[in-house]
Amino acid sequence: MEFGLSNTQLFSGIADEDIQKMLVCLNAHDAFYKKDETLFSEGFSISKVGILLSGCVVMEFVDAIGTNHILRKVKVGGSFGEEYACGAKSPLIQTIKALEDSHVMFIDAGRLLSPCEKACECHNKMVKNLVFVSVSRSLQLLRKIVHSSPKTIRERLISYFSELIKGNGSYTFDLHYSRQQLADYLNVERSALCNELSKMQKDGLITYNMNRITVHPKADL
């Protein structure tokens, strides 16, 4: 299912008729990617901001010894590339890849940051949305740092599960990462992560079935 542009983060609060006018000004164009296809490779310089209309896109980094790290997973309606296209103007330090068949709309970053002579209110609104997205992105990075900082895998899992419990308002929730993706997110080995999940279930701390997790609050975490 595809998002309408008015439901995306960058176009939030802008009327559909205004969006259609802005797309011309922003030199917008669509691109479609197959599962596992690379959008942009590490070292590539980008000048456009991507808006995900369907599918799933991930930003990942492979270190010098070949370990893969997931930096961010982009959800439908979200955007990516702002920090490079609008700010740093430096080559990518990560690879951007489609985790499934995806539809992306790209807009020109230069035109986004430099409104046309009309300086319309909807364009100003979009710039405000961009600032909000950037701040939210910083908070997401902070959460990742918090969850991957504890020394043990169990502590990292508990930290991550605690956020999901608070966000869902329930001790039962669904993971949105595969085991490999979760291991990459927490900066641990997949086999070690799976072993720890099994130990936590054996110890009565959690119960899980596939990606459905229940944390037992009275257990000694």
C-alpha positions as CSV (number, residue, x, y, z in Angstrom):
1,M,0.0,0.0,0.0
2,E,1.4,3.4,-1.0
3,F,1.2,6.6,1.1
4,G,-0.3,9.7,-0.4
5,L,2.3,12.5,-0.3
6,S,0.2,14.5,2.1
7,N,0.7,11.7,4.7
8,T,4.5,11.7,4.4
9,Q,6.7,13.5,6.9
10,L,8.1,16.1,4.6
11,F,4.7,17.1,3.0
12,S,2.7,16.9,6.3
13,G,0.2,19.7,6.7
14,I,0.3,20.7,3.0
15,A,-2.8,20.4,0.8
16,D,-2.8,18.0,-2.1
17,E,-3.3,20.7,-4.7
18,D,-0.3,22.6,-3.3
19,I,1.8,19.5,-3.3
20,Q,1.2,18.9,-7.0
21,K,2.4,22.5,-7.7
22,M,5.5,22.0,-5.5
23,L,6.6,18.8,-7.2
24,V,7.4,20.7,-10.4
25,C,9.3,23.3,-8.4
26,L,11.2,20.6,-6.6
27,N,12.0,18.7,-9.8
28,A,10.5,15.6,-8.3
29,H,10.7,12.2,-10.0
30,D,9.8,8.6,-9.1
31,A,12.2,5.6,-8.9
32,F,11.4,1.9,-8.4
33,Y,13.7,-0.6,-6.8
34,K,13.6,-4.4,-6.5
35,K,14.3,-6.3,-3.3
36,D,18.0,-6.2,-2.3
37,E,18.7,-3.6,-5.0
38,T,21.2,-0.9,-4.0
39,L,19.9,2.7,-4.3
40,F,23.2,4.4,-3.5
41,S,26.6,2.9,-2.5
42,E,29.0,4.1,0.1
43,G,31.2,6.9,-1.3
44,F,28.5,8.2,-3.6
45,S,27.5,11.9,-3.4
46,I,23.8,12.7,-3.5
47,S,21.9,15.9,-4.1
48,K,18.4,14.6,-3.7
49,V,16.1,13.7,-0.8
50,G,14.3,10.4,-1.0
51,I,10.7,9.9,0.2
52,L,9.6,6.3,0.6
53,L,6.1,5.7,-0.8
54,S,6.0,1.9,-0.5
55,G,8.4,-0.9,0.5
56,C,11.3,-0.7,2.9
57,V,14.7,0.9,2.7
58,V,17.6,0.4,5.0
59,M,20.8,2.4,5.6
60,E,23.7,0.0,6.5
61,F,27.5,0.2,7.0
62,V,30.1,-2.5,6.6
63,D,33.2,-2.0,8.7
64,A,36.8,-2.9,7.8
65,I,36.5,-6.5,9.0
66,G,33.2,-7.1,7.1
67,T,30.7,-6.7,10.0
68,N,27.4,-5.3,8.8
69,H,25.7,-2.6,10.9
70,I,22.2,-1.3,10.3
71,L,22.2,2.4,10.9
72,R,18.5,3.1,10.1
73,K,15.5,1.5,8.7
74,V,13.2,3.8,6.7
75,K,9.5,3.3,7.0
76,V,6.9,4.1,4.4
77,G,6.2,7.8,4.6
78,G,9.7,8.5,5.9
79,S,12.6,10.2,4.1
80,F,16.3,9.7,3.7
81,G,19.4,11.4,2.5
82,E,18.7,14.8,4.0
83,E,21.9,14.9,6.1
84,Y,24.0,14.5,2.9
85,A,22.0,16.3,0.3
86,C,21.0,19.3,2.5
87,G,23.8,19.5,5.0
88,A,27.2,17.7,4.9
89,K,27.6,17.7,1.1
90,S,30.0,14.8,1.6
91,P,30.1,11.2,0.2
92,L,27.9,8.6,1.8
93,I,29.5,6.6,4.6
94,Q,26.8,3.9,4.3
95,T,25.0,2.0,1.6
96,I,21.2,2.6,1.0
97,K,19.4,-0.6,0.0
98,A,15.9,-1.8,-0.6
99,L,14.8,-4.6,1.7
100,E,11.8,-5.2,-0.4
101,D,10.3,-3.9,-3.7
102,S,10.2,-0.1,-3.1
103,H,8.8,3.1,-4.7
104,V,10.8,6.2,-3.9
105,M,10.1,9.8,-4.9
106,F,13.2,12.0,-5.1
107,I,13.2,15.8,-4.7
108,D,16.0,18.3,-5.4
109,A,17.6,19.3,-2.1
110,G,18.8,22.6,-3.5
111,R,15.3,23.7,-4.6
112,L,14.0,22.5,-1.2
113,L,16.4,24.8,0.7
114,S,16.1,27.7,-1.7
115,P,12.4,28.6,-2.2
116,C,11.4,30.1,-5.5
117,E,10.7,33.9,-5.8
118,K,7.1,33.3,-4.7
119,A,8.4,32.0,-1.3
120,C,5.0,30.3,-0.8
121,E,3.8,29.3,2.7
122,C,3.6,25.7,1.7
123,H,7.3,25.7,0.8
124,N,8.1,27.3,4.2
125,K,6.0,24.6,5.9
126,M,8.1,21.9,4.1
127,V,11.3,23.4,5.4
128,K,9.9,23.4,8.9
129,N,9.0,19.7,8.4
130,L,12.6,19.0,7.3
131,V,13.9,20.5,10.5
132,F,11.4,18.4,12.6
133,V,12.5,15.3,10.7
134,S,16.2,16.0,11.3
135,V,15.6,16.5,15.0
136,S,13.6,13.3,15.2
137,R,16.4,11.5,13.4
138,S,18.9,12.7,16.0
139,L,16.7,11.2,18.7
140,Q,16.5,7.9,16.9
141,L,20.3,7.8,16.7
142,L,20.4,8.5,20.5
143,R,18.1,5.5,21.1
144,K,20.4,3.3,19.1
145,I,23.4,4.4,21.1
146,V,21.6,3.8,24.3
147,H,20.5,0.3,23.3
148,S,23.9,-0.7,21.9
149,S,26.0,0.7,24.8
150,P,25.5,-1.9,27.6
151,K,28.2,-4.5,27.8
152,T,26.1,-7.7,27.6
153,I,23.7,-8.8,25.0
154,R,21.0,-9.4,27.6
155,E,21.3,-5.8,28.8
156,R,21.1,-4.5,25.2
157,L,18.0,-6.6,24.6
158,I,16.3,-5.5,27.8
159,S,17.1,-1.9,26.9
160,Y,15.5,-2.3,23.5
161,F,12.6,-4.2,24.8
162,S,12.0,-1.5,27.4
163,E,11.5,1.1,24.7
164,L,9.0,-1.2,22.8
165,I,7.1,-1.8,26.0
166,K,6.8,1.9,26.7
167,G,5.9,2.7,23.1
168,N,3.2,0.0,22.8
169,G,1.9,0.3,26.4
170,S,2.1,-3.5,26.7
171,Y,4.6,-6.2,27.7
172,T,3.7,-8.0,24.5
173,F,4.9,-6.6,21.2
174,D,6.1,-7.5,17.8
175,L,9.7,-7.0,16.6
176,H,10.0,-5.1,13.4
177,Y,13.5,-6.5,12.7
178,S,14.6,-10.0,11.6
179,R,17.1,-11.7,13.9
180,Q,19.9,-10.6,11.7
181,Q,18.7,-7.1,11.5
182,L,18.2,-6.9,15.3
183,A,21.7,-8.2,15.8
184,D,23.1,-5.6,13.4
185,Y,21.1,-2.9,15.2
186,L,22.5,-3.9,18.6
187,N,26.0,-4.5,17.2
188,V,26.2,-8.2,18.2
189,E,26.6,-11.5,16.4
190,R,23.3,-13.1,15.2
191,S,24.1,-16.5,16.7
192,A,25.0,-14.9,20.1
193,L,21.7,-12.9,20.0
194,C,19.6,-16.0,19.3
195,N,21.4,-17.9,22.1
196,E,20.7,-15.1,24.5
197,L,17.0,-15.0,23.5
198,S,16.8,-18.7,24.2
199,K,18.5,-18.3,27.6
200,M,16.1,-15.5,28.5
201,Q,13.1,-17.6,27.7
202,K,14.6,-20.6,29.6
203,D,15.2,-18.2,32.6
204,G,11.5,-17.1,32.5
205,L,12.3,-13.6,31.5
206,I,10.5,-13.6,28.2
207,T,8.4,-15.8,26.0
208,Y,8.6,-15.5,22.2
209,N,7.2,-17.1,19.1
210,M,8.8,-15.8,15.9
211,N,8.8,-12.0,16.2
212,R,6.1,-11.9,19.0
213,I,7.7,-11.2,22.3
214,T,6.2,-11.1,25.8
215,V,8.3,-9.8,28.7
216,H,7.4,-11.0,32.1
217,P,7.5,-7.9,34.3
218,K,7.8,-9.7,37.6
219,A,10.9,-11.6,36.5
220,D,14.2,-10.5,37.8
221,L,15.6,-8.6,34.8
